[in-house]
Amino acid sequence: MRDSPALARTPDRPGPGPLPETLLRALDLTIGRRIEGLLAGDHRSSILGTGSELAQVRPYVPGDDVRRIEWNVTARTGETHVRVDLAERVLVTWLALDVSASMSFGTAERRKADVAEGVALALGHLASRRGNRLGLVGFGDGTPHAIPPRQGRAGMLGLLLSLRREPILEGGGATSLGAALGLVSRLARQRSLVAVVSDFRGPRDWRTPLLQLAGGHDVLAVEIRDPREETLPNVGELRLVDPETGRQLRVDTASARLRERFAAAAAAERSEVARELTSLGVAHVVLSTEGDWLRPLAQHLRGRSQVARPHQRPLQGSLRGGGSAPADSPPCANKSRR
């Protein structure tokens, strides 16, 4: 899967880089709890019906489809048994994508927006295949906007068109992730996978809506960082700018004490975000603008898939039944500009 031709590449906007097809095929988006839906798909549901995964084997009763007879159990017990499968249902994935001004920042191989674009394309490639559906909520440039869930090429087309909207550079106001999550909660009518792709900077207005969202859906927080947000170089005087609010601060990076305090405050602020997400029961992966971002994402998703996959069910028996927000990010976490 090459970079999308719909998105113009420049030295300032290098894009996410190549997305190897072999690595994409290794990814498997799964939901930790069986989902409910109406269309045929390839993911588990708690509803019994036509499918390929055994839920239970029970004695035959008049009216059962004779094609569902389980002959091995029938031969062992001497009594006719039929198999009951889990119905296969569609997987709906919602992508909450941050397009705020802070996402245009990047001092390594690419911008945070480029990594977010790559994550969106990789997840979209997986989430829109085999009849499954992909929906999008973009936020950070005003009122959150939504694209309803669609299958296949239609889902990916909506995603690509949305990605063509570049993050505004400065002065767009603080990002309201909470409003975007509230919109997802209103639109997601069945249990879904919700991937939140953001740098998680700005007001911490997302705790309550994220808690509500995680109560009914499987939520993955994809946090994107740039190395310069966590450490300051020794380059003399710098003007630190928050691109979303326009707030500025002049600092002298020649001071070793200043650089140490900046690094400590930035690390503490990011640790607090991680603890907050974990306390809400949200899976959390951190990607960087420096180096390979796709492989860490693939490893995380494969680990989630292995944890979420239930053990094989026995032949007989019934169906089994299936973590105070701090204030806004400190100035030390703002982006640097000479």
Rosetta blueprint (number, residue, H / E / L):
1 M L
2 R L
3 D L
4 S L
5 P L
6 A L
7 L L
8 A L
9 R L
10 T E
11 P L
12 D L
13 R E
14 P L
15 G L
16 P L
17 G L
18 P L
19 L L
20 P L
21 E H
22 T H
23 L H
24 L H
25 R H
26 A H
27 L L
28 D L
29 L L
30 T L
31 I L
32 G L
33 R L
34 R L
35 I L
36 E L
37 G L
38 L L
39 L L
40 A L
41 G L
42 D L
43 H E
44 R E
45 S E
46 S E
47 I E
48 L E
49 G E
50 T L
51 G L
52 S L
53 E E
54 L E
55 A E
56 Q E
57 V E
58 R E
59 P E
60 Y L
61 V L
62 P L
63 G L
64 D L
65 D L
66 V H
67 R H
68 R H
69 I E
70 E L
71 W H
72 N H
73 V H
74 T H
75 A H
76 R H
77 T H
78 G L
79 E L
80 T L
81 H E
82 V E
83 R E
84 V E
85 D E
86 L E
87 A E
88 E E
89 R E
90 V L
91 L L
92 V E
93 T E
94 W E
95 L E
96 A E
97 L E
98 D E
99 V L
100 S L
101 A H
102 S H
103 M H
104 S H
105 F L
106 G L
107 T L
108 A L
109 E L
110 R L
111 R L
112 K H
113 A H
114 D H
115 V H
116 A H
117 E H
118 G H
119 V H
120 A H
121 L H
122 A H
123 L H
124 G H
125 H H
126 L H
127 A H
128 S L
129 R L
130 R L
131 G L
132 N L
133 R E
134 L E
135 G E
136 L E
137 V E
138 G E
139 F E
140 G L
141 D L
142 G L
143 T L
144 P L
145 H E
146 A E
147 I E
148 P E
149 P E
150 R E
151 Q E
152 G H
153 R H
154 A H
155 G H
156 M H
157 L H
158 G H
159 L H
160 L H
161 L H
162 S H
163 L H
164 R L
165 R L
166 E L
167 P L
168 I L
169 L L
170 E L
171 G L
172 G L
173 G L
174 A L
175 T L
176 S L
177 L H
178 G H
179 A H
180 A H
181 L H
182 G H
183 L H
184 V H
185 S H
186 R H
187 L H
188 A L
189 R L
190 Q L
191 R L
192 S L
193 L E
194 V E
195 A E
196 V E
197 V E
198 S E
199 D L
200 F L
201 R L
202 G L
203 P L
204 R L
205 D L
206 W L
207 R H
208 T H
209 P H
210 L H
211 L H
212 Q H
213 L H
214 A H
215 G H
216 G H
217 H L
218 D E
219 V E
220 L E
221 A E
222 V E
223 E E
224 I E
225 R E
226 D L
227 P H
228 R H
229 E H
230 E L
231 T L
232 L L
233 P L
234 N L
235 V L
236 G L
237 E E
238 L E
239 R E
240 L E
241 V E
242 D L
243 P L
244 E L
245 T L
246 G L
247 R L
248 Q E
249 L E
250 R E
251 V E
252 D E
253 T L
254 A L
255 S L
256 A H
257 R H
258 L H
259 R H
260 E H
261 R H
262 F H
263 A H
264 A H
265 A H
266 A H
267 A H
268 A H
269 E H
270 R H
271 S H
272 E H
273 V H
274 A H
275 R H
276 E H
277 L H
278 T H
279 S H
280 L L
281 G L
282 V L
283 A E
284 H E
285 V E
286 V E
287 L E
288 S E
289 T L
290 E L
291 G L
292 D L
293 W L
294 L H
295 R H
296 P H
297 L H
298 A H
299 Q H
300 H H
301 L H
302 R H
303 G H
304 R H
305 S H
306 Q H
307 V H
308 A H
309 R L
310 P L
311 H L
312 Q L
313 R L
314 P L
315 L L
316 Q E
317 G L
318 S L
319 L L
320 R L
321 G L
322 G L
323 G L
324 S L
325 A L
326 P L
327 A L
328 D L
329 S L
330 P L
331 P H
332 C H
333 A H
334 N L
335 K E
336 S E
337 R E
338 R L
